[in-house]
Amino acid sequence: NLDHVWLMKMLKQRIDDNAMLSLISQWLKARIKSPEGGFEHPKSGTPQGGIISPVLANIYLHYALDLWFEKKVKPRMRGRAMLIRYADDFVCAFQYANDAERFYEVLPKRLKKFN
């Protein structure tokens, strides 16, 4: 359930091709047909089964989660900490339980920041 505005900001960090950014934006906003026959324009997320969806999820979580974990979380931990991520799933491991508990408290705030 990634936020389109945030995703486009993240993509603009690495892509300097306005035509490509425009195509991605159009693709994200492509209307979806409901089982009843109506159409809706998504405001978040990527189309399920879309070929580029896993790539976009990886980019989104790289900025929203990976960099934050490496630069902000790990330096504040008493023991070792690691984040293992595969597409939009992740597992965090901590040497000490209190480090894990502290992380568990701040994680929802971080994810909320990126909707």
C-alpha positions in Angstrom: 0.0 0.0 0.0 2.6 2.5 -1.1 1.8 6.2 -1.4 2.1 7.5 -5.0 3.3 11.0 -4.0 6.1 9.5 -1.9 7.0 7.0 -4.5 7.3 9.6 -7.2 9.6 11.7 -4.9 11.8 8.6 -4.3 12.0 7.8 -8.1 13.0 11.4 -8.8 16.0 10.9 -6.6 17.5 8.5 -9.2 15.6 9.0 -12.5 16.2 12.2 -14.5 13.9 11.2 -17.4 10.6 13.0 -17.2 9.0 10.8 -19.8 9.8 7.7 -17.8 8.5 9.3 -14.6 5.3 10.3 -16.4 4.8 6.7 -17.7 5.2 5.3 -14.2 2.8 7.9 -12.8 0.2 7.0 -15.5 0.7 3.3 -14.8 0.1 3.9 -11.1 -3.1 5.8 -11.8 -4.5 3.4 -14.4 -8.1 2.6 -13.6 -9.1 -0.7 -12.1 -12.3 -2.5 -13.1 -14.3 -3.9 -10.2 -16.1 -7.2 -10.4 -19.4 -5.2 -10.7 -18.1 -3.5 -13.9 -17.4 -0.1 -12.4 -14.0 1.6 -12.6 -11.9 3.3 -9.9 -8.6 5.2 -10.0 -6.3 4.0 -7.2 -4.7 6.6 -4.9 -2.1 4.2 -3.4 -0.5 0.9 -4.1 0.5 -0.7 -7.4 -1.6 -3.0 -9.5 -1.5 -6.6 -8.2 0.5 -8.9 -10.5 1.9 -5.9 -12.4 5.3 -6.6 -13.8 6.9 -3.5 -12.3 5.1 -3.7 -8.9 7.9 -5.6 -7.1 10.5 -3.2 -8.4 8.5 -0.2 -7.2 8.0 -1.8 -3.8 11.7 -2.4 -3.5 12.5 1.3 -4.3 9.8 2.5 -1.9 11.1 0.3 1.0 14.7 1.2 0.2 14.0 4.8 1.1 11.3 4.3 3.7 12.9 1.4 5.6 16.4 0.2 4.5 18.2 3.5 4.6 16.6 4.5 7.9 17.5 1.2 9.5 21.1 1.4 8.4 21.7 5.1 9.2 19.4 5.8 12.2 18.4 2.5 13.9 21.6 0.4 13.9 23.8 3.2 15.4 21.4 3.5 18.3 21.4 -0.2 19.2 23.4 -1.6 22.0 24.1 -4.9 20.2 24.1 -6.2 16.6 21.0 -5.6 14.5 20.1 -6.6 11.0 17.2 -6.2 8.5 16.5 -8.9 5.9 14.1 -7.9 3.2 12.6 -9.7 0.2 10.4 -7.5 -1.9 7.8 -6.1 0.5 8.5 -8.5 3.3 11.1 -8.0 6.0 12.5 -9.5 9.2 14.6 -7.7 11.8 16.9 -9.4 14.2 18.5 -8.0 17.2 21.2 -9.2 19.6 19.3 -7.8 22.6 15.6 -8.0 23.4 15.4 -4.3 24.6 16.9 -3.2 21.3 14.1 -5.1 19.5 11.5 -3.6 21.8 12.7 -0.1 21.2 12.7 -0.7 17.4 9.2 -2.2 17.6 8.0 1.0 19.3 9.3 3.4 16.6 8.6 1.3 13.5 4.9 2.2 13.2 5.8 5.9 13.4 8.3 5.5 10.6 5.9 3.6 8.4 3.1 6.1 9.1 5.4 8.9 7.9 5.3 7.3 4.4 1.7 6.3 4.6 
